[in-house]
Amino acid sequence: MIDAVLAIPSFIIGIIFLWKGSDVLVKGTSNTAAKFGISSIIISLIIVAFGTSAPEFAISFGAALQNRADITLGNIIGSCVANILLVIGISAIIKPIKIKKSLIRREIPIFTGASILLFIFSYFGFLDNYHLFGGLFFLILFTLFIIYFIQCARKERKYNDKYGEGSTKKNILFIIIGITGVVFGAWLLIESAITIADYLSIPRFVIALSIVAIGTSLPELVVSAMAAYKGESDIAIGNVLGSNVFNIFLILGASALFIPLQAANYFYHLIFLLIATFILIPVVHTGHIISRLEGFFFLIIYSVFIWYIFFLN
């Protein structure tokens, strides 16, 4: 836990690490995808999403080991909602996000299915009384997800000289440095935010759904926003979709192997996650682009979610 005196300076330093780390990460990802002939969407769905989901894994899985189901599930629900509404919303405002038909056909259904399965499993107790079964099933689905997209990467290999600069080793080093930067920056922001929230006597449950969730989503936010600014729509949207699948199948799956997640206590929050997911579907189908106006709409919905957490929860 960061000392209260150091909370604000740590918050600022965290922002700097996130900004610079995301810049390096996007550059390394784009160049690596071209060097290996793999589309940016595949790279962002697996490599970038894994890196930006590291804070969620550290917080939620660590909380599960401490038998804190409220923080584990609360953080993941809040993070998934933030990824959809906050991250995509801000990214689209910076620059409209173009949606490829292949993403609508392949990635969106997987992303949507993960949210629906989380709701169904929570409703029928597969993350509570039968949490071992639910956790194992989620981890199996995550493994199939990785295998599927590795096969897609092999099929889609096609050299692209758009990003011919830099050696492969240099670009991979950029990815590693970038991921390290965003994870460390997120850790500083999370710890400083928790310190400030505890000082203000905000309940941990509310912290998990809001401040911690936003903190763990900051890597996704900065990476996607930077990618949108640079015109890398595949990375901007792929990072979010992949991160949510990682959050649900990998992180909740691993956590559920150790403790029941008490998902029944989060029924209304899970409904909000479904609403956020279903809002995205028609948006990406209309004109195959997420406009600035739609980005503003996403932010308004997210503001309603935050208002509900603090005042009606």
N, C-alpha and C positions, 0 to 999 in steps of 0.2 A: 504494500500500500504506500502510495506517495504521500509525503508530508503535506499538510494543508498549505504551508508557506510556498511549496514548490509546485503546487497544482497548476496555477495559471502559466508559469514559465514552461512547464512540461507540456501543457496543452499546445502552446505556440510551437515548441520544438517538434512535437508530433506532427503538426500540420506541415512543417517544412520537410520532414522526412517523407511524408505521404506524397507531397507534390513532386519532389525530385525523384523519389522511387518510382512513382507511376510513369513519369516521363521516360525514364530509362527502360521500364518494363514494356511499355507500348512499342518503343523503338525496337527493342530486342525481339519482341514477339512477331512484329511485322516482318522483320528481316529474316528470322528463322523460318517462318512459314514459307516465304518465297524461296529460301535456299533449299529447303527440303521438298518443295513443290506441294506443300500442304496448305489448304485454305486457312485464312486467319480465324474463321469461325470455329474450326476444329481445334486449333491451338488454344483459343480463348476459352472454349468449353471445357478443356481438360487442364492444361498447364496453368493458364492465368487464373481460372476459377479455383483451382486447388490452392494457389498462392494467396489469393484474396480471401479465401475461406478459412485460412489458418487461424485468424483471431477468433472466429466463431467456434472452431474446434477446440482451441485452447480454453476458452471461457466455458462453453457448454459441457464438454467432456470432463474438464476439471471440476466443474460443479457437480456432475454426476458422481464422480469419485468421492465427493464430499457429501453425497446424498442430498443435494440441493436441487430437486426436480423443478422448483419454481424458476430458478435462474436458467437451468438447462433448456427447458421448453420455451420459457418466456423469451429468452434471447433469440432462439431460432425463429419463432413466430414473428417477433418484432423485426429481426434481420431480413427475413423473406419479404415482409410487407415493405420495409424500407428499400430493399433492392428494386422492387417493382415500381413503387410510386415515387420514392425520393430520388433514387439513382437514375432511373430512366427519365423521370420528369426533368431533373436538372440537365441531364445530358442532351435531351431533345431541345431544351431552351437554348443551350449553347449552340447547337447545330442540329437541324432535323435529322433523324436517324432513318436511313434507307433500309428496308427489310427485303431480303432476298426470298424468292419463292421457295428455295430449298429449306430455308429456316422455318417457314410457315408449314411446310410439308413434314419436316422431320423433327426439328428441335422444339417447336412450340407444343406439339402433342405430348412429348416426354415431360417437358416442364409442367404442363397442365396436369398430366397424370400424377406427377409426384405430389402436387398440392391436394388433389382429390383423394389419393390413397392415404395421405396423412390424416385427412378429415375422417375418412371411413374407419381407419384403424383406431383412431382416437375415440370415435363414437361407439365402436363395438368392444372397446377394452383391450385391444391388441397391443397397446403401449402401456397398459396398467396391469391388470391381473395376468394377462398373457404376454407380458413385455418381452420375455425371452424369444417367443415365437416372432413377435413383431420386429424386434431388433434384428434377428437373424434374417428374416425375409427382406427387410430393407437393405441389409448388407449384400444379400444375393442380387437384388435389383441394381444396386450400385455397381457391383462387379460386372453385370451384364451391360450396364450403361457404358462403362469404360471399354469393354471388349468391342462393343458395337461401334463406338466412335474411332477406335484404333483401326478397325476394318474399313470404316469410311475413309479414314486418312490414307490408307494404302490404295484404295480405289481412286481417290481424287488426286493422286500425286501428279502434278503438272508444273513444270518449271515456270516461274514468273520472274522476269528480270526487273520488275518495278522497284524492288528493293535489293539491288545487286551489291550494295555497298557493305563492307565489313566481312570478316571471316566468320565461319560457323562458330568457332570457339569464342570469338569476341561477342557474338550475338547471344549465345547461351549464357555467357558470363553476365551480360546485360540483364537477362531474365532473372538470374540468381540474385544479382545485386538489387534489382528492382523489387523482387518479391521480399527480400530481406528488409529493404527500406520501408515498404508499405506495412509490413507486419510489425516492425519495431515502432513505426510512427503510430500505428493503430493501438499498440500496447500502451504507449505513453498517453494517448488520448483517453483510452478506456480507464486506466488507473487514475488519471487526474480527474476525469468526470465522476468516477465513483467516490473519490475523496470529497469533491465538491458536493455531491448529492448527499453523502452521509453527514456532512457538516450542516446541510440544510434540513436534515431529518426526513428525507424522502424514502418511502418503503423500498426494500430491495426488489420486490416484485415489479413495481413501477419502473425502477431503474433498469431491470432486465429487458422489459418490453420497449423502453424508450431510449434512455441515454446509452446503456450498454449496447443495445441493438444498433443504434445509429453509429456508435463507436466502432463496432465490429464490421459495419457496412461501409465505413469510410474508405477502406482499400478499394472496394467495388466502385464507390462513388468517384474517387479521384481517378482511378484507371479508366472507367467508362467516360467520365467527363473529358479527360485528356484525349482519349481515343476519338470521341465525337468532335472535339475541336480540331483534330488532325485529319478528320474525314474518314477515320477507320470505323465505319458503322458495324462491321462484323465483330470487332473486338468490343465495342461499346455495348452491344446487345448480347453477344455470346457470353461475355463475362458474367452478366446478371443471370442468364438462364442456367449456365453451368453452376454458378455459385449456389443457386437455390436447390438444384438437384443434389449437390454436395451436402448442403445443410440438412436436407430432409433424409436422404438415403444413407449417407455416410455418418454424419455427426449424430443424428437422432438414433440411427441404427446401432452405432457403437455404444451410445449412452444407455439405450434400452436394455442392453445385455447386462448392465450392472444394477440398475434400479428401475422401478416402475415410474413412469414420467408424470403420473397424475394428470393425464391429458384432459380428463373430464372437467377439470377446473378451468380449462381454457377454451371451452366450447364456443363462446361468442367471439373470441379472438381468432379462432380457427375459421369461423364463418367470414370474418373480415378478410382473412388471407385468401379465402376462396373468391370473395367479391373482387379483390384486387387482381387475382389471376384472371377471372372472367372479363374484367374490364379491358385487360391487355389484348385479349383475343380479337374482338372486332376492330380495335385500333390498328393492329398490324395488318388486318385484311383490307382496310379501306385505303386504297392508293399505295399500299406497300411502303408507307412512310409514317413515322411518328413525328408530327409537326410540333412547332413551338406552342401552338394553342393547346394541343393535347398534352404537352409537357406541363403547362400551367394547370390544366385540369387534374393531372396526376398529383401535383403538389397540393392542390386544394383538398383532394380526397385524403392525402396523407395528413394534412393539418387536422382534418376531422378525426382521424384515428388517434393522433396525439392528444387532442382535446378530450376524447372519450377516455383515454388511459388516465389522464390526470384528474378529470372532473366527474366522470360517471362510473369509473371502475369500482 
